[in-house]
Structures are given as structure tokens and as C-alpha cells.
Amino acid sequence: MKNAIQGDVIDADGYRHNVGIVLCNSQIQVLWARRSRHDGWQFPQGGVEIKESAIDAVYRELYEEVGLSPHHVRMVGSTRSWLRYDVPIVNQRANGVRFRGQKQMWFLLQMLADDSDIRLDLGEKPEFDRWRWVDYWTPVRQIIAFKRNVYRRALTELEPLALQVTSPADPSA
């Protein structure tokens, strides 16, 4: 049975369906973004809406949060299963289901566009106010503690695919 909080899907165990986006450039660096009005940095991510596939959510969130469209990226792969984390000190209820945290499917995308195509200002309330390319493993060291294990698991699983990412201009690609 699925329930919704503001259009998002919450499973029977209290986990909100969510997608995480690891956007990788040809130097195997990943896009790391600072949340607006906060000090925290994270990967783009967001909830899967009712009647929306995880892949559709990836492309919607990619556009809403960093201004990129499907033609700006190449889908490289995803984690094999959902990864969960609990949100500390949350005890919200919706439709009789307690909200515990996020249930995320992680997707690795290769950046095909120019850095200048990244836009953080397209939404009414932009999610991020800054971004930068960082070493592939930097996010595991910098993410808030309650998300760290999920980030480590996602990056570990996606690493073999990330190592195959090459420049779009590379003739051997």
C-alpha cells in the first residue's frame, strides 16, 4: 500500500520514494551543490511523485534543481536496489503511515553539456545556490552523517560505471 505526503509516495514502512543523482564529468568528478539558505552540500535528489517512474523523477529533478534536460546528459546506470536512510527526530504521520526517511534509487549520469548550461535559478524556490565539481569520493566525507552510509553504498556500486565515463569528444567513447 502506498500513501502520499504532498504528492510524494511513502511506502508502508514509512520511507519516501526518492531519486539521487550523481552527475559525473569526463574527469570523473561529480557535481556537488550547496543547498539554498543552508550550509550543507549534497547531490541533487528529490521525491518520486504519484504515477511517476524513478527515471522520470530523475529528469524532472535534474531540470528543477540544476537546469539540465535529458539531452545535456547520458544515463550511465543506477543502483540495483533502493537504499534507505532514516531522518533523525522525525515522527510525522500521513494517512496513518509514519514517515521514517528516504528510500532512494541512485542514478549515474554523464555530463554532455558545457558547465555554463547548469542553471540553479529556474525554480520558484531554487534548491541550490552554488555548485562545483569535486573528486568522486569527496561527498562521502562531506555529507551530513545520517546520509553518509547511503552515499558510500551508492558511490561504491556506481564506481565501476563512473570509471567508464569519458569525454563526449573522445573517439574511443
C-alpha positions in Angstrom: 0.0 0.0 0.0 1.3 3.4 -1.0 0.4 6.7 0.7 1.3 10.3 -0.3 2.6 13.3 1.5 2.2 16.4 -0.7 2.2 14.3 -3.9 5.2 12.1 -2.9 5.0 8.3 -2.5 5.5 6.9 1.0 5.8 3.1 1.4 4.1 1.0 4.1 7.4 1.2 6.2 7.4 5.0 6.2 10.0 5.6 3.5 9.5 8.3 0.9 10.5 7.2 -2.6 13.3 9.4 -3.8 15.9 9.5 -6.5 19.6 10.6 -6.1 21.6 12.0 -9.0 25.3 11.6 -9.4 26.3 13.8 -12.3 29.8 13.0 -13.5 32.1 14.8 -15.9 34.8 13.4 -18.1 37.4 13.8 -15.3 35.4 11.5 -13.0 34.4 14.5 -10.9 30.9 14.8 -9.6 28.5 17.8 -9.3 28.3 18.9 -5.6 25.7 21.6 -4.8 25.1 23.8 -1.8 21.5 23.9 -0.5 20.0 27.4 -0.7 19.7 29.1 2.7 21.8 26.3 4.3 25.5 25.4 4.7 25.0 21.8 3.6 26.2 20.4 0.3 24.6 17.3 -1.4 23.9 15.6 -4.7 20.7 16.6 -6.5 17.8 14.5 -5.3 14.1 14.5 -4.9 10.9 12.7 -4.4 9.1 10.4 -6.8 5.6 11.6 -7.4 2.5 9.5 -7.7 2.3 7.8 -11.1 5.8 8.9 -11.9 8.7 6.4 -12.7 12.0 6.8 -11.0 13.6 7.7 -14.3 11.0 10.4 -15.0 11.7 11.8 -11.5 15.5 11.9 -12.3 14.9 14.0 -15.4 12.3 16.3 -13.6 14.6 16.8 -10.6 17.7 17.3 -12.8 15.8 20.2 -14.6 14.3 21.7 -11.5 17.5 21.7 -9.4 20.3 22.2 -11.9 18.6 23.3 -15.1 19.7 20.4 -17.3 17.5 18.5 -19.8 17.8 14.9 -20.9 19.9 16.0 -24.0 22.5 17.5 -21.6 23.3 14.1 -20.1 23.7 10.4 -20.7 22.2 7.9 -18.4 25.0 5.6 -17.4 23.4 3.3 -14.8 21.7 3.0 -11.5 22.0 1.2 -8.2 20.4 -2.3 -8.3 18.0 -1.6 -5.4 16.6 1.1 -3.2 18.9 2.4 -0.5 17.3 3.7 2.7 18.2 6.2 5.4 16.3 7.3 8.4 15.8 11.0 9.1 16.7 11.8 12.7 13.9 13.1 15.0 11.0 12.7 12.6 7.7 11.3 13.7 5.3 12.7 11.1 2.2 10.8 10.1 0.3 11.0 6.8 -2.7 8.7 6.0 -1.8 6.6 9.1 1.8 6.0 7.9 4.8 7.2 10.0 7.4 9.0 7.9 10.8 7.5 8.7 13.1 8.6 6.0 14.1 8.2 2.3 14.1 5.2 0.1 16.5 6.2 -2.8 17.3 4.8 -6.2 20.6 6.3 -7.3 21.4 7.2 -10.9 24.8 8.0 -12.5 24.6 10.5 -15.4 27.4 11.6 -17.6 27.5 15.4 -18.3 27.5 16.1 -22.1 26.8 19.8 -21.9 29.0 22.7 -21.1 29.3 23.8 -17.5 27.6 27.1 -18.5 24.4 25.1 -19.2 24.0 24.4 -15.4 21.3 26.7 -14.1 20.3 26.9 -10.4 17.8 29.7 -10.8 15.0 28.0 -12.8 12.6 27.1 -10.0 10.5 29.4 -7.9 12.5 28.4 -4.8 15.9 27.2 -6.0 17.1 24.2 -4.2 20.8 25.2 -4.6 22.7 28.4 -4.7 26.2 27.2 -5.6 27.7 24.2 -7.2 31.2 22.8 -8.1 32.9 19.7 -9.5 34.6 17.6 -6.7 36.6 14.4 -6.6 34.3 11.3 -6.8 34.7 10.4 -3.1 34.5 13.9 -1.6 30.8 13.7 -1.0 31.1 10.8 1.4 33.4 12.8 3.6 31.3 16.0 3.5 27.6 14.8 3.6 25.7 15.0 6.8 26.2 12.0 9.0 22.8 10.4 8.7 23.1 10.2 4.9 26.8 9.0 4.8 26.2 5.3 4.6 23.8 5.6 1.7 26.2 7.9 -0.2 29.0 5.4 0.4 26.9 2.5 -0.8 25.7 4.4 -3.9 29.1 5.6 -4.9 30.7 2.2 -4.3 28.1 0.5 -6.5 28.3 3.1 -9.2 32.1 3.5 -9.3 32.8 0.8 -11.9 30.4 2.6 -14.3 31.9 6.0 -13.4 35.3 4.8 -14.4 34.0 4.1 -17.9 32.8 7.8 -18.3 34.9 9.5 -21.0 34.7 12.8 -22.8 32.0 13.0 -25.4 34.7 14.2 -27.9 36.8 11.1 -27.2 36.7 9.0 -30.3 37.1 5.8 -28.3 33.9 6.5 -26.3 
